[in-house]
Amino acid sequence: MSENNSKRYAIIVAGGSGKRFGSEMPKQFLPLDGKPVLMRTIEKFDQAGATIVVVLPVEHQEMWMAMCKDDNFAVSHTIADGGKTRFESVKNGIAAIENLADGNLVAVHDGVRPLASVELINRCYDTAQETGSAIPVVNPSDSIRQVMDDGTSQQLLRSSLRAVQTPQTFKVELLRGAYDVEESPLFTDDASVVESAGHQVSLVEGEIANIKITTPIDMVIATELLKNGTAC
């Protein structure tokens, strides 16, 4: 990070309950190759020079602090209260950052995407520095069909589609202004919130290894990616 770059912040949203994963332990706290998923995620943003806010449900915060103590996890981060929805959680994360100034950069990242490389994170910050936003995307590998209301379906042109990842990164004035609205069902991620405020978003190349851990199979894949050095 050069001296001319704006200050970097990261909001890491970690509100999963573990129900879809089939675990009593929230999946962000499960061990991934010997270390909790969320710790791996935080470390990547620390390596990228970001000031970190972790958004956690209130009922998970005591557990998290105990895990940090037990693991001697010393990476500095602020904890913000999770909301009822991801939108509320991100809004709380923004509010928890002190002294935010226009031109600063804020990356919003899923706590259960621990394999995003530092190179990807830097690419997102650098692009947002230039254009105001950076949304990492990858080409879908499967064919995609759209299902209509009447139950029929039609094929979509795969070459024109992209799968969206995080960290979604913005200049703070775009992100903060976009989130100063009532939540809408149309808000599926941060890019959709910013677009609804009238801003175009810039796409950057994502990473196939930057998977979101949602099911036990994802954990198996992530473990193998770490072991064989595909993700680091």
HELIX and SHEET records of a PDB file:
HELIX    1   1 LYS A   27  PHE A   29  5                                   3    
HELIX    2   2 VAL A   37  GLN A   47  1                                  11    
HELIX    3   3 VAL A   58  ASP A   70  1                                  13    
HELIX    4   4 ARG A   86  ALA A   96  1                                  11    
HELIX    5   5 VAL A  118  THR A  131  1                                  14    
HELIX    6   6 ARG A  158  SER A  160  5                                   3    
HELIX    7   7 VAL A  172  ALA A  178  1                                   7    
HELIX    8   8 ASP A  190  SER A  196  1                                   7    
HELIX    9   9 PRO A  216  LYS A  227  1                                  12    
SHEET    1   A 7 THR A  78  ASP A  81  0                                        
SHEET    2   A 7 THR A  51  LEU A  56  1                                        
SHEET    3   A 7 ARG A   8  VAL A  13  1                                        
SHEET    4   A 7 LEU A 105  ASP A 110  1                                        
SHEET    5   A 7 GLN A 168  LYS A 171 -1                                        
SHEET    6   A 7 SER A 133  VAL A 138 -1                                        
SHEET    7   A 7 ALA A 163  VAL A 164 -1                                        
SHEET    1   B 7 THR A  78  ASP A  81  0                                        
SHEET    2   B 7 THR A  51  LEU A  56  1                                        
SHEET    3   B 7 ARG A   8  VAL A  13  1                                        
SHEET    4   B 7 LEU A 105  ASP A 110  1                                        
SHEET    5   B 7 GLN A 168  LYS A 171 -1                                        
SHEET    6   B 7 SER A 133  VAL A 138 -1                                        
SHEET    7   B 7 LEU A 203  GLU A 205  1                                        
SHEET    1   C 2 PRO A  31  LEU A  32  0                                        
SHEET    2   C 2 LYS A  35  PRO A  36 -1                                        
SHEET    1   D 2 ILE A 144  VAL A 147  0                                        
SHEET    2   D 2 SER A 153  LEU A 156 -1                                        
END                                                                             
